[in-house]
Amino acid sequence: MRLEGKVAIVTGGGQGIGLAYVQRFLSEGARVVIAEIDPGRGAVGLAEAGDLGEVEYVRTDVSDPESCQACADAAVERFGGIDILVNNAALYGDWDMSDQSYAYLKRMFDVNLHGVWLMTRAVAPAMVEGGGGRIVNQASGAAYNYASAPAGEFAGLGSYSYSQTKWGVVGLTKFSAAQLGRYRITVNCIAPGVVGTDATLKQLSEDMLDHLSAEQPIPGRIQVDDLTGAAVFFASDDAGFVTGQVLVIDGGRHMPA
């Protein structure tokens, strides 16, 4: 019960990794708000996690400043404060790598990166009032992936939007940690590798997932439960002096200094 008495918001908490965070936080004693844009996924999250503890669903669009603020206000009204924010929501399972338009690039940034900033801004006053807090951002091992241009005639600069946004989350983590540290608010980041979720399988075939998993220094498919312990540590009292850090959980594929 390392999070007993704490109040947490988990964005994108209705499925996949986000739902795993919700379930683990509840099992550790936290009360949790599922911030999810899709009411259907929100209902699934409540059904999957409701027996584990006190949990609320608040429809939240992380790309909308007013929606982010409404989520923070609802958490304070329902549970009396906010101690933990997990910025997990992102366009991933529905990520369209073929769409190289500027409009789509902006949409990716609005959700995956700007949404992290908007939610952090929304919860920060409640955390300051409560004497501190914990923010856990979700980047990706994709932030460390680089690909050379294909051979042949130059076809224009590509927009590898997902990786760009996740590298931005790494930078935003460090910026936010420096801004909020004096208020006893820590900001850290988890960068998962290829995790065996339904969203991943929309992007990769089973064979490709097996191939990538076998290539890791520690071979094997990474599962959602391999991430939740790190989130609990960052959210706990044990991490009071840990901030601005990025923990890559990918079996050793990327080992940034």
C-alpha positions in Angstrom: 0.0 0.0 0.0 2.7 2.4 -1.0 0.2 5.0 -2.3 -2.3 4.8 0.5 -4.4 7.9 0.8 -3.1 9.5 -2.4 -5.2 10.8 -5.2 -4.1 10.0 -8.8 -5.2 11.0 -12.3 -4.2 8.7 -15.1 -4.8 10.0 -18.6 -5.7 7.5 -21.2 -6.6 5.2 -18.3 -9.4 3.2 -20.0 -7.2 0.6 -21.8 -3.8 -0.9 -22.3 -0.9 0.6 -20.3 -3.0 3.3 -18.8 -5.5 0.8 -17.4 -2.6 -1.2 -15.9 -1.5 1.9 -14.1 -5.0 2.5 -12.8 -5.3 -1.0 -11.5 -1.8 -1.0 -9.9 -2.3 2.4 -8.2 -5.7 1.2 -6.8 -4.0 -1.9 -5.4 -1.4 0.3 -3.8 -4.1 2.2 -1.9 -4.6 5.3 -4.2 -7.9 6.7 -5.2 -7.9 7.2 -9.0 -9.5 9.4 -11.7 -9.5 7.8 -15.1 -9.1 10.7 -17.6 -10.2 9.2 -20.9 -11.6 10.9 -24.0 -13.7 7.8 -25.1 -16.7 7.2 -22.9 -16.7 3.5 -24.0 -13.1 3.0 -22.9 -13.9 4.9 -19.7 -16.7 2.5 -18.9 -14.4 -0.4 -19.6 -11.8 1.1 -17.2 -14.4 1.5 -14.4 -15.6 -2.1 -15.0 -12.1 -3.5 -15.0 -10.8 -1.5 -12.0 -13.9 -0.7 -9.9 -13.5 -3.7 -7.5 -10.0 -2.6 -6.6 -10.8 0.7 -4.9 -12.3 4.2 -5.3 -12.2 5.2 -8.9 -14.0 7.8 -11.0 -14.2 8.4 -14.7 -13.9 11.9 -16.1 -14.2 12.4 -19.9 -11.0 14.3 -20.8 -9.6 15.6 -24.0 -5.9 16.3 -23.2 -5.6 18.5 -26.2 -8.2 20.9 -24.9 -7.2 23.3 -22.1 -10.7 23.6 -20.7 -11.2 19.8 -20.6 -7.9 19.4 -18.7 -8.8 22.0 -16.2 -12.2 20.4 -15.7 -10.6 17.1 -15.0 -8.3 18.6 -12.4 -11.3 20.4 -10.8 -13.4 17.2 -10.8 -10.6 15.3 -9.0 -10.3 18.0 -6.3 -14.1 18.1 -5.9 -14.4 14.3 -5.7 -11.3 13.4 -3.6 -10.2 16.6 -2.0 -6.9 17.1 -3.9 -4.4 15.8 -6.4 -1.2 14.0 -5.4 -0.2 12.1 -8.6 -0.6 12.7 -12.3 0.3 10.0 -14.9 0.4 11.6 -18.4 -0.2 8.4 -20.4 -2.7 9.5 -23.1 -1.3 9.5 -26.6 -2.1 8.8 -30.2 -0.4 5.4 -30.8 -2.7 2.5 -31.7 -4.4 4.8 -34.2 -1.1 6.4 -35.3 -1.1 6.7 -39.1 2.5 6.6 -40.3 1.4 7.2 -43.9 -0.1 10.6 -43.1 2.8 13.0 -43.6 0.6 16.2 -43.6 1.4 19.2 -41.4 -2.2 19.0 -40.0 -1.6 15.5 -38.7 1.8 16.4 -37.3 0.1 19.2 -35.3 -2.6 16.8 -34.1 0.1 14.4 -32.9 1.8 17.2 -31.0 -1.4 18.5 -29.5 -2.2 15.1 -27.9 1.1 13.5 -27.3 3.2 16.5 -26.2 1.0 19.6 -25.6 -1.5 17.4 -23.7 1.2 16.6 -21.2 1.9 20.2 -20.6 -1.8 21.1 -20.4 -2.5 18.4 -17.8 0.6 19.3 -15.8 -0.5 23.0 -15.8 -4.0 22.0 -14.7 -2.9 19.9 -11.7 0.0 22.0 -10.5 -2.0 24.5 -8.3 -3.7 21.7 -6.4 -0.4 20.0 -5.9 1.3 23.2 -4.6 -1.7 23.8 -2.3 -1.3 20.2 -1.0 2.4 20.6 -0.3 3.8 18.6 -3.2 3.0 16.0 -5.8 4.3 13.4 -8.3 4.0 13.7 -12.0 4.9 10.6 -14.2 5.1 11.2 -17.9 5.1 8.5 -20.5 7.6 8.9 -23.4 8.7 5.9 -25.5 11.8 4.1 -26.6 10.8 5.4 -30.0 12.2 8.8 -28.9 15.7 7.2 -29.3 15.0 5.7 -32.8 16.5 7.2 -35.8 16.2 6.1 -39.4 18.2 7.2 -42.4 16.5 8.4 -45.6 15.7 5.6 -48.1 17.9 5.3 -51.1 17.0 7.0 -54.3 15.8 10.4 -55.3 15.1 12.9 -52.4 11.4 12.8 -51.7 11.2 15.6 -49.2 11.7 15.8 -45.4 9.6 13.2 -43.7 7.5 13.7 -40.5 8.2 11.0 -38.1 5.7 12.5 -35.8 5.3 9.9 -33.0 9.0 9.9 -32.2 9.2 13.6 -32.3 6.5 14.0 -29.8 8.0 11.4 -27.4 11.4 13.1 -27.6 9.5 16.3 -26.7 8.0 14.5 -23.6 11.6 13.7 -22.5 12.5 17.4 -22.8 9.3 18.6 -21.2 9.9 16.3 -18.2 13.2 18.0 -17.5 11.8 21.5 -18.0 8.8 20.7 -15.7 11.0 19.1 -13.0 13.1 22.3 -12.9 10.1 24.6 -12.7 8.2 22.6 -10.1 10.9 21.1 -7.8 10.9 23.9 -5.3 7.2 23.2 -4.6 8.1 19.6 -3.8 6.6 18.4 -7.0 8.7 15.8 -8.8 8.4 15.1 -12.5 9.9 11.9 -14.0 9.4 9.9 -17.2 9.0 6.3 -18.2 10.1 5.3 -21.8 8.7 1.9 -22.6 10.0 -0.3 -25.4 7.6 -2.3 -27.6 4.9 -3.5 -25.2 2.6 -6.3 -26.1 -0.7 -4.4 -26.1 -3.6 -4.4 -28.5 -2.5 -0.9 -29.6 1.0 -2.2 -30.5 -0.5 -5.1 -32.5 -2.4 -2.5 -34.6 1.1 -1.2 -35.7 3.1 -4.4 -35.8 2.5 -8.0 -36.8 2.9 -10.8 -34.3 6.0 -11.9 -36.2 7.6 -8.5 -36.1 6.8 -8.2 -32.4 8.5 -11.6 -31.8 11.5 -10.5 -33.8 11.9 -7.2 -31.9 11.5 -9.0 -28.6 14.1 -11.6 -29.5 16.6 -8.9 -30.5 16.7 -7.2 -27.1 19.6 -7.9 -24.7 17.0 -9.3 -22.4 14.7 -11.1 -24.8 11.0 -11.5 -24.4 7.8 -9.5 -24.8 7.5 -6.6 -22.5 4.1 -6.6 -20.7 2.1 -3.8 -19.1 2.9 -5.1 -15.6 6.6 -4.6 -16.4 6.0 -0.9 -16.3 3.7 -0.4 -13.3 6.3 -0.9 -10.6 8.4 2.0 -12.0 5.3 4.2 -12.0 4.6 3.3 -8.4 8.2 4.1 -7.4 8.1 7.5 -9.1 4.7 8.2 -7.5 5.7 7.1 -4.0 7.4 8.8 -1.0 10.6 6.9 -1.8 11.1 9.1 -4.8 11.0 12.5 -3.0 14.4 13.5 -4.3 14.2 11.9 -7.7 13.2 14.3 -10.5 13.9 15.0 -14.1 14.8 11.3 -14.7 13.9 9.1 -17.7 13.7 5.4 -17.0 13.8 3.3 -20.2 12.1 -0.1 -19.9 12.8 -1.9 -23.1 15.0 -4.9 -22.2 18.1 -3.0 -23.0 17.4 -2.0 -26.6 18.3 1.6 -25.8 20.7 2.6 -23.1 20.8 6.4 -23.0 23.4 8.0 -20.8 
